[in-house]
Amino acid sequence: MSPSKQLHSPEGIAAPVGNGYTHAITAGGAIYVSGQIGMDPSGTIAEGFDAQARRAFENLLCVVKSRAMPELLFEIEAIAVPD
């Protein structure tokens, strides 16, 4: 039997864009967070690389905190793509 899965789209960040997208899934006691972008809760993209990166990590932290997960993250994979 596979573990139950729960989809999560917390308040405090922009709503998911597109069909079938969610900010995170919890399963088997772990949280799997989707890639986050530099968009604020109003849907505005931050201007400039530094501001977008900061906002993306703020969104990531918002998702993790919304699930009351431990403060310890064991893996973060970040990919920066130039314009």
C-alpha positions as CSV (number, residue, x, y, z in Angstrom):
1,M,0.0,0.0,0.0
2,S,1.5,3.4,-1.0
3,P,1.6,6.2,1.6
4,S,-1.3,8.7,1.4
5,K,-0.4,12.0,-0.3
6,Q,-1.6,15.5,0.5
7,L,-1.4,18.5,-1.8
8,H,-0.5,21.9,-0.2
9,S,-0.8,25.4,-1.5
10,P,-0.4,27.7,1.5
11,E,-1.6,31.2,2.0
12,G,1.2,33.9,1.9
13,I,2.4,33.1,-1.6
14,A,0.9,33.4,-5.0
15,A,-1.6,30.7,-6.0
16,P,-0.4,27.9,-8.2
17,V,-0.4,28.7,-11.9
18,G,-1.6,26.1,-14.3
19,N,-3.6,22.9,-14.1
20,G,-2.4,20.1,-11.7
21,Y,0.2,22.3,-10.0
22,T,0.6,22.4,-6.2
23,H,3.3,24.1,-4.1
24,A,4.1,20.9,-2.2
25,I,3.1,17.3,-1.5
26,T,3.5,15.5,1.8
27,A,3.8,11.7,1.7
28,G,5.4,9.2,4.1
29,G,6.4,11.9,6.6
30,A,8.3,13.9,4.0
31,I,7.5,17.1,2.2
32,Y,8.3,17.5,-1.5
33,V,8.3,21.2,-2.5
34,S,7.8,22.3,-6.1
35,G,10.1,24.8,-7.7
36,Q,9.4,28.3,-6.4
37,I,9.7,31.5,-8.4
38,G,10.3,35.1,-7.4
39,M,6.5,36.0,-7.4
40,D,4.9,37.8,-4.5
41,P,1.4,36.9,-3.2
42,S,-0.2,39.5,-5.6
43,G,1.3,37.7,-8.6
44,T,4.0,40.3,-9.3
45,I,7.4,39.1,-10.3
46,A,10.2,40.7,-8.3
47,E,12.5,42.9,-10.4
48,G,16.1,41.8,-10.8
49,F,17.9,38.5,-10.1
50,D,18.7,39.2,-6.4
51,A,15.1,40.2,-5.6
52,Q,13.7,37.2,-7.5
53,A,16.0,34.8,-5.7
54,R,15.2,36.3,-2.3
55,R,11.4,36.0,-3.0
56,A,11.8,32.4,-4.3
57,F,13.5,31.4,-1.0
58,E,10.9,33.3,1.0
59,N,8.2,31.3,-0.8
60,L,10.1,28.1,-0.1
61,L,10.3,28.9,3.6
62,C,6.5,29.7,3.6
63,V,5.7,26.3,2.1
64,V,7.9,24.4,4.6
65,K,6.6,26.4,7.6
66,S,3.0,25.9,6.5
67,R,3.4,22.1,7.0
68,A,5.0,22.5,10.5
69,M,8.0,20.6,9.3
70,P,11.3,20.5,11.3
71,E,13.6,23.5,10.8
72,L,16.2,21.1,9.3
73,L,16.1,20.8,5.5
74,F,18.3,18.0,4.2
75,E,18.4,18.8,0.5
76,I,17.9,22.0,-1.6
77,E,18.6,22.0,-5.3
78,A,18.7,25.4,-6.9
79,I,19.1,26.2,-10.6
80,A,19.7,29.7,-11.8
81,V,19.0,30.3,-15.5
82,P,20.4,33.5,-17.0
83,D,18.0,35.7,-19.1
